[in-house]
Amino acid sequence: MVWLAGLITLLTIVVWVYAFFDALTSPAAEVRNLPKVLWLVVIVLFTPVGPLLWLFLGRPRDGDVPEATASDARSVSAEDLDPSDFQQAADRDRPLGPDDDPEFLRRLNRRINPEE
């Protein structure tokens, strides 16, 4: 019976910590039903019930998409992509990575093979 009480206590602590940090890191604009600060107060003060309320009533849903972006979004398939888009020259003077820089490769080759 003692192990059951310990298990319930441990589970309560884990759910409380998860709910608190989840509420703390959630964007304020996405929090449902109450302001973010009020949700943090509810989680802290009403320990057994507050985290559960947050998880079911306050937590942002993964499927919630603002209406403006949902109507503007379109699916992109492989047929819509143009291979020439990926091979356009960058607007920079220098290459993107060191393996694209011929001078870097020459210096690296001299460091690896100093005899040549």
C-alpha positions as CSV (number, residue, x, y, z in Angstrom):
1,M,0.0,0.0,0.0
2,V,2.9,2.3,0.7
3,W,4.3,1.7,-2.8
4,L,1.0,2.7,-4.3
5,A,1.0,6.0,-2.4
6,G,4.6,6.6,-3.5
7,L,3.7,5.8,-7.1
8,I,0.8,8.3,-7.1
9,T,3.0,10.9,-5.5
10,L,5.7,10.4,-8.1
11,L,3.2,10.5,-10.9
12,T,1.7,13.7,-9.5
13,I,5.1,15.3,-9.4
14,V,6.0,14.3,-12.9
15,V,2.7,15.6,-14.4
16,W,3.1,18.8,-12.4
17,V,6.6,19.4,-13.7
18,Y,5.6,18.6,-17.2
19,A,2.6,20.8,-17.2
20,F,4.4,23.7,-15.5
21,F,7.3,23.7,-18.0
22,D,4.9,23.1,-20.9
23,A,2.8,26.1,-19.9
24,L,5.9,28.2,-19.4
25,T,7.3,27.5,-22.8
26,S,4.1,27.7,-24.8
27,P,3.5,30.8,-26.8
28,A,1.1,33.1,-25.1
29,A,-1.0,33.6,-28.3
30,E,-1.6,29.8,-28.6
31,V,-2.8,29.2,-25.0
32,R,-6.5,28.4,-24.8
33,N,-9.3,29.5,-22.4
34,L,-7.1,31.6,-19.9
35,P,-4.1,33.9,-20.1
36,K,-0.8,32.2,-19.8
37,V,0.1,33.8,-16.5
38,L,-3.2,32.6,-15.0
39,W,-2.6,29.1,-16.2
40,L,0.8,29.1,-14.4
41,V,-1.0,30.2,-11.2
42,V,-3.6,27.5,-11.6
43,I,-0.9,24.8,-12.1
44,V,1.1,26.0,-9.1
45,L,-1.8,26.5,-6.6
46,F,-4.1,23.6,-7.5
47,T,-1.4,20.9,-7.7
48,P,-3.4,17.7,-8.3
49,V,-6.0,19.3,-10.5
50,G,-4.2,22.3,-12.1
51,P,-1.8,20.3,-14.3
52,L,-4.6,18.1,-15.6
53,L,-6.7,21.2,-16.4
54,W,-3.8,22.6,-18.3
55,L,-3.3,19.4,-20.3
56,F,-6.9,19.1,-21.3
57,L,-8.2,22.7,-21.4
58,G,-5.3,25.1,-21.8
59,R,-2.5,23.4,-23.8
60,P,-2.2,24.5,-27.4
61,R,-3.5,21.9,-29.8
62,D,-1.1,20.6,-32.4
63,G,-3.7,20.7,-35.1
64,D,-4.7,24.4,-34.5
65,V,-3.7,26.4,-37.5
66,P,-4.6,30.1,-37.9
67,E,-7.3,30.5,-40.5
68,A,-5.3,32.9,-42.7
69,T,-2.4,30.4,-43.2
70,A,-4.7,27.4,-43.6
71,S,-6.4,29.0,-46.7
72,D,-3.1,30.3,-48.2
73,A,-1.2,27.0,-47.7
74,R,-1.0,24.6,-50.7
75,S,0.7,21.3,-50.9
76,V,3.9,21.1,-52.8
77,S,4.8,17.9,-54.6
78,A,7.9,16.8,-56.4
79,E,6.4,17.7,-59.7
80,D,6.1,21.3,-58.7
81,L,9.8,21.7,-57.9
82,D,12.1,23.0,-60.6
83,P,15.7,21.5,-60.5
84,S,17.2,24.8,-61.7
85,D,16.0,26.5,-58.5
86,F,18.5,24.5,-56.5
87,Q,21.4,25.3,-58.8
88,Q,21.1,29.1,-58.8
89,A,24.2,31.0,-57.9
90,A,24.3,32.5,-54.4
91,D,24.4,36.2,-54.0
92,R,27.5,35.9,-51.9
93,D,31.2,36.4,-52.8
94,R,32.2,33.2,-51.0
95,P,30.9,29.7,-51.4
96,L,28.4,28.3,-49.0
97,G,30.5,25.6,-47.5
98,P,34.2,24.8,-47.2
99,D,33.9,21.8,-49.5
100,D,32.8,24.2,-52.2
101,D,35.7,26.5,-51.8
102,P,38.6,25.6,-54.1
103,E,41.2,27.7,-52.2
104,F,40.2,25.9,-48.9
105,L,40.6,22.6,-50.6
106,R,44.1,23.5,-51.9
107,R,45.2,24.7,-48.4
108,L,43.8,21.5,-46.9
109,N,45.6,19.4,-49.4
110,R,48.9,21.2,-48.6
111,R,48.4,20.6,-44.9
112,I,47.7,16.9,-45.4
113,N,50.5,16.3,-48.0
114,P,53.3,18.9,-47.3
115,E,55.8,17.1,-49.6
116,E,53.9,17.8,-52.8
